[in-house]
Amino acid sequence: MEEPGLSRSAASTTVGGDFPELLGFCARVEALIAELLLLSDRAPLQFADRRFDSILFDFRYLDSPGDFESRVEGNIELEALEDQLRESCGSYMQRFFSLLDGAVTYHEELCNYLNDLQEGLYVHCTLDHVLENNCACQLLVESMALFGCMILLMEHKTSGLLRERLLVAHLRYERCFSYPNLERMCELCRRHVPSLATSASSGSSVFSPDIISIQKPEDLLRRFPFPEPVVDAVITCLRNGDVYNNIRFYPDPQHRTTALSLQGGHLYVLLFYSDDILHRGLAMREIVDRFFKDNWMVPIFLHFSVDLLVSWDAYKEAKLSLVSCLSPTSIRDISLQHYTKVTHFLADLDIHIHATNKDYVLDNSLSLLSVIRECNFTLRWLFLHRMTSDKKARDLVISVGSSQQVDEGTLLQLLLKTAKLEFEVKKLHVELLKTRESMWYEKRRDALECIKDLSQNYLGTWAASCKFKNKTLKDWLEHLSSELISLNYTSIGSCGRTIHRVLSTLKDIEMLHQIKESVQVKQGFSKIHKNLHDMIKTLNLNHEAINILSVITDAKYAWVYLTLFETLLKKNISQDPSETKFLHTVFLKFQSWLSAPLQRIKQCESPDLHCISTYYSSKFAAKIFAVLDVIPEILLKTSTAVDYVNIEQPTHLVNRINQEALQELMQMDQQLCQARHATKLCIISEGIGNMSSNFDDLVNLNLGGWLKKAIKKELAIQLERKLKCLSSYGDMESNLNSLSNFMVSQMQRMEFLEDVLHIDGSSIWQETFTTVLEQCAKKEFLELMACTQKSANAVKQLNNVYSPSTFFGGHELLGMRFFNLLELCVGQAGLACLDSLVHILIKHNMENTVKSLHSLVDPKRYEDLTKMDDTLGPPMSIPLMGWSSYKQMVKMLHSAWGQLVEKLATIGQLQLVRTLISFKLRSSCKIKANTITSAVEVLVSSLYMHKGVFEIGDEDETVRFFLHIIKEQQNFCGLFSPLQVIYISEDPPMFLTRLLSLFSISQLPRYVLDVHLGNLTSPLKGSTADFSAVIIGLGTILRQFDSFFMTQYIQFMVQYIRTAEAAFNATTDTPKGATPEAPKAVFWLMSLCKYMDISRDIVESCFPASALAILQS
């Protein structure tokens, strides 16, 4: 998805808060970073393709542009590459250019603002005022530090060569060499060339793309410096203060570096803008002691981190300060401290998770927050430092984990359980805050009832003889009751003091000797105590706990681990589908990855909010879908184990069941297994529902649409695998039976999933099945068009069946039974796809046949055929030379008839198959969709009635599209006759009708007219020659051209019939048993007219009465 570009000026002028200028700067720099990340993820492949190296230039082009342009000018190949690059990458280069312009403009305006600020040009604020104001100080720090982050990310994500090439290419194509900010933009894009010395201890890892490792970053950042007094003042503020007020969320001193981690990331960047702090040992020792004494992996923006052991390697004082705190022994001890807590945390989390409810959260709020804080502290340290770039440190940290049997799987379990507890505690806190007033009054009512019960039943006049009566205590309790009644929830301060006074009074009462000896009275007092304490806890409920949770549960630093844990999560889900029920809690833990880079943009109400949030949301959703990708496969695999309908044992038809067979008939084990599989499906459905409901306000996942697409994709893979498996072995009928059972089970499975997942399973099945069939048909079509080598799929098997040598072998190969079975497997859509493929085969064979007829008429045969036409005379006459002229010409072309028979027979067989398919389509549609079929018939009839009108409007695209759709529907419903279809549009061969008439005459001796069968049959035993296929193929050839050719062919054949009859009657020495040719020729011609649906008028005009009499005799 292509997001729109940034609107810098609008963001910069938006006013919000007490410091609108600083807020605008922060919003702009967050937008610039988002645009940089987006563009770096979508860098054009052309700039890495060596084919384009000849037209991609770096900054050397700016020194002598003429020399470089001369290489391209006049070179047709390079100019074509330039056009291709401009067309494909023009919009990307424009966005990159806008990013550069926005960055340099931002720096210029921010520097002007800072200079004005320190010079006191703003009446309402000065630099000291900004630094003293907590909110303003945060904005000032972010406006400077995030710009430095952007420069570091640009160097990290896009190489200097790529930046130079992008900028030069844009300048060349847009001819904007005089752009105002061009020099500063070139400075931003220029390659950073540090010294060749590198740290010997650094090594690459799988986390390298997310760890910024740039040598001499100060040289890169000082290309765009900030005023030194401002930098020094900001660094001093960061070194000594708590800019983000996070220390209050981490009361344990051991967590101090985590509390200041955000501040420490900004300080890391700003130190490179200072001239000497990195080289001052005392200052760096103070900084390390406060921010980095127990950690060296520092996130500076989202999940992008720096490794201080590598980054500070070139700064002696900084490295010494760091190493003094983080020696190998210290690293080992810190690692061991965190790893040993993991097992304890896992057990502790299980206890809290199983006990968590509203009362538990109300009673143990502080302890739950403490557990969550400790777990997150350990997770943060282990996640960050297991991905360090320093090889020795990384190996040391991982080796300690291995010794404690803590690996990625264990850390994932800790992450999952921590996220689950966080989610439950936060959700219950929110519910408690919503209902705290009603809960408070409920607790007060329970306390008053307990006091009343004690006063009346144990201490008052109603007290039984076994109880004691004490008028003073009764009055005292009634006084306490009146005090509780007077309490009002809105007066929180006075309520708290009153409740504490009541509790103190109750403790004094409990000290009485009589109270201590009465178990019932003591129990009553304990209930009152419990309700009063709950009232105090309810009064103390506020949003502070939610704020604490939002800070201590932040996990955006571990975003990269979602990719690392993807395989483990998929494996866990496959083994235990119940993992999906709480999978949403893991991703909710990373929601700060979405909110953090949008915080200032939202506050500023920038118009860039939509496009930037869309970018981050798409990245977030991609991570979720990458993990959920395994669910469709699990769904289909699990649903396969459910036996939907047992066709072989129709127990619903049994009228009587014997007692001995009842146990076997109940199939308890099988039903238990199916119930377990159905439970798994329901659990997965619940997990998907949780994921969808909890992300509604965060990311537009559209899990319903995604699940449909994913199931379609997985279902298509299984269908293709099944079709491929069936087409590779076995005979066609057994394969079709197997495929039919498979299709029925698939359809039932999708119907079952429809009820469980609340999706339209039947629609998904139909759409997927139709798509797979269309893709198979398209693949087959491409193979046919490319004339590829023979494959073993079903259509090619049908093509083998069409072979004239096997088509008429005494048993049915393709008939209605076969197509009934085929329809059960592939349905209407499959039959329609098969029909389209047979259409292609017919067209291909037609083209080859017409081509061979063209080549048959060479110059010599052209002369012979011309002479023969002259000899035979007009069709209505009898040749002077009689029958001998036909024999001579048939003999001359004898060598060509064999190939022509095969080709015409193939065409005829394909036409017969297509006729069967058309009949099956039409009959099925009449039964299953009679209304649609009738509507299509009416439309087609209407089109034929208005044929002339539509022919005039053929140039209209809408009309053409409408006609195309109607044609598709007509074919789908089988409302066409294949024998009337025009397959090719070519010029007819010369002497077409004469050649085909001679061919027909040459084939007549091969057949005998069987009066019992009413057909032409071959007298040779075992012959495979099929008369019907040949005559249909011949008629199809004639149908492709003007109707004149069909009429002329009939006339030529009638001329032959009259000539043959005359010759037969004139011969007196006819051998005994000889069959005259005239009746066979008449039957041949009448069969052609019947198959090709030739009108009766044409038949009567061409057939003389004598020819019909011959047939009748």
Secondary structure, DSSP 8 states (H G I E B T S, - for coil): -------HHHHHH---SS-HHHHHHHHHHHHHHHHHHHHHHT--GGGG-GGGGGG---THHHH-HHHHHHHHTT-HHHHHHHHHHHHHHHHHHHHHHHHHHHHHHHHHHHHHHHHHHHTT--SS--HHHHHHSHHHHHHHHHHHHHHHHHHHHHHHHS-HHHHHHHHHHHHHHHT-TT-TTHHHHHHHHS-----S---TTB---TTGGGB---SSHHHHHTTS---HHHHHHHHHHHHHS-TT--GGG--SGGGHHHHTHHHHHHHHHHHTTSSSGGG-HHHHHHHHHHHSSS--EEEEETTEEEEHHHHTTT-HHHHHHHHHHS-HHHHHHHHHHHHHHHHHHHHHHHHHHHH-SHHHHHHSHHHHHHHHHHHHHHHHHHHHHTT-SBHHHHHHHHHHHHHTT--HHHHHHHHHHHHHHHHHHHHHHHHHHHHHHHHHHHHHHHHHHHHHHIIIIISSTT--TTS---HHHHHHHHHHHHHHHT--TT-HHHHHHHHHHHHHHHHHHHTSHHHHH-HHHHHHHHHHHHHHHHHHHHHH--THHHHHHHHHT--GGGTHHHHHTHHHHHHHHHH-GGGGGGHHHHHHTTTHHHHGGGHHHHHHT-TTHHHHHHHHHHHHHHHHHHHHTTHHHHHHHHHHTS----SSS-GGG-S---HHHHHHHH-HHHHHHHHHHHHHHHHHHHHHHHHHHHTTTT----HHHHHHHHHHHHHHHHHHHHHHHHTTSS-HHHHHHHHHHHHHHHHHHHHHHHHHHTS-HHHHHHHHHHHHHHHHHHHHHHHHHHT-----SHHHHHHHHT-TTTSSSSS-SSSHHHHHHHHHHHHHHHHHHHHHHHHHHHHHHHHHHHHHHHHH--HHHHHHHHHHHHHH-STTS--TTTTHHHHHHHHHTHHHHHHHHHHHHHHHHHHHHHHHHHHHHHHHHHHH-HHHHHHHHHHHHHHHHTHHHHHHTTT-HHHHHHHHHHHHHHHHTT-S-GGG---------TTHHHHHHHHHHHHGGG-EEETTTTEEE-SSTT----HHHHHHHHHHHHHTS-HHHHHHHHHHHHHHHHHHHHHHHH-S---TT---HHHHHHHHHHHHHHHTT--HHHHHHHS-HHHHHHHH-
